[in-house]
């Protein structure tokens, strides 16, 4: 089997791993300034105005949910700001996992286990979001958004694991071919 595409596979693995790392860092970073982010989102979507407007149709469910989240975050910020320490640790967890994936970025073959770990973590997002979201009263559509992180996150990690295994198979094939030739 030809090994001429090894550099191409390595490049693809590195690109998708880098994208995954960036996604983890961005996801973690957004867990810190929650109040400001939700305030911006409410302003951007006009959720508060949709809710306060007098019209024949009630405000969309998503707008009601978004303003409810905004009100809750402001209440927590005013009365119990220490609770945000939990989302600070959530961000930290994302950052640490992103740092771990630097190992896969540097040497994908040696760190193939990280891709398996990432796939397991992504798969667990779905039941976790569905179960704990239901317990916490999070609307189903919002839980589906949370589930999408695991569903879409698993795709690049699965491809990386597949390509790393292909590289390993090709390395074994080329070693066997060399030993047969007496090289």
N, C-alpha and C positions, 0 to 999 in steps of 0.2 A: 504494500500500500504506500502511496506517495505521501511524503511529509512536507511537501512544498507549501502547504497552507498553514503550517504551524504559526508563523508570525501573525497571520491574519486572525487566527483563532485567539491567540494571546491578546491581540489588540482589542478584539471584540469583548473578551472577558474583562479586560481592564476598563474599557469604556462603560460597560454595564455595571461593573462593580463601583466605578466612580459615580455613576448616576444614582446607584442605590445609597452610597455614602452621603451624597449631597441631599437626597431625599430624607435620610435619617436626621441629618443636621438641621435642615429646614423644618422638619416636623418637630424636632426638639425645641428649636428656637421659637416656634410659634406657641409653645406651651407656657412661655414666661410672661409676655405682655398681654394676657387674655383680655383684660378690661379695655385697653386701648384698641385691640384688634376688633373686638365685638362692637365697640362704639363706632369704629370706622365702617364695619360691615352694615350696621343698622343705618348709618347715614348714607352709605353708598346705595343700598337697596331701597331706601325710603320706607323701611319696615314700620317705623313709628308713625309716619304720616298715613300709611295704608291702614293702620289700626285705628287712628283717630279720625279719619275721614268719615263723614256721614254720607252713606250711599246705600243703595238697595242691597248690594251683595256684601257679606261680611269679608273682613280682611283674609288673605290667604293664610292657611295653617302655618306655613313656614315663617311668615312675617310675625304671627303671634308667638311662635316658638322663639324666634330670634330676639324679640323684645323681652320675652320672659327670661331668657338667658342673660340678657343685658341687665335687667333689673336685679336678678339674683347675684350677678357678679358685683354690681355696685353695692348691694347690701353686704356681701361678704367683705368687700374691700373696706367698707366703712366700719363694720362691727367685728369682723373676725379675719383680719388680713393674714394672720398666721396660717390660715388654711391654704393660701397660695403656695406655701412652702412645699406642699405635696406636688403641685404642678412643676415647681422648680426641680424637684427630684425626678419627675417624669422626663423633663428635658435632659437632665443629667444622664438618665438611663439611655436615652436616644444617642447622646454624644458618645458615651462609652461603647455602645454597640458599633457606632460608626468608626470609632478608633480601632476596634477589633478587626473590622473589615479592611483596614489598611494592610493587615497581614495578607489578606486574600488579593489585594491590589498588587502587592509587591511580589508574592510568590503564590499564584493561584493553585498550582499542583500540590504544594506542601500544605496548603491551608484549605484543601477541598472540604474539610469538615465544616468550615464556616458557612459554606453554601447550603449544606444539609441543615445546619443550625438555623440559618435564615429562613429556609423553606418551612421548617417546623414552626418557627415564630410567626411567620406570615399565616400559616394555616390556623394557628391558635387564635389569631385576631378575630376570626369569624365567630366561633362559639363564645368567646369572651365578650365581644360586643353585643351579641344577641342576648346572652344570659344577663350580664351585669347592666346592660342598657335597659332591659325590661325591668329589672329590680329597681333601678334608679328612676324609672319613669321617662326615659328618653324615647321620643317618638320613633316608630319603626323606620320611617324614611331616613332619619338621622343615623340610626344604627346601620342601615344599608350603606351610607356614606362611609362610616367607620370600617365596615367590612370590606369596602372597596380598597382600602389601603393594604390589607392583607392579600386580597385577590390580585391586585395589580403589582404589588411588591414581589409576589412569588414568581412572576414571569421572568424578570431578568436574572433572579437568583437560580431558578431552574435551568435556564439556558447556560449560565456560567458553569454550573455543575456538570451539565451534559457535555459542554465543550472541554472542560478540564479532563473528564473521563476519556473523551476522544483523543486528547493530547497524550494521555497516559497510554492508551491503547496503541497509538501510533509510535510512541517511544519504544514500547515492547516489541512491536513489529519490526522496527528498524534495528533494534539490538539483535533480534533473532536472525534477521537477514544478514547482518554483519558477521555474526558467529558462524553462519552457514558458509559464508564466503571465505572464512578464515582470517578476517580482518581483526 
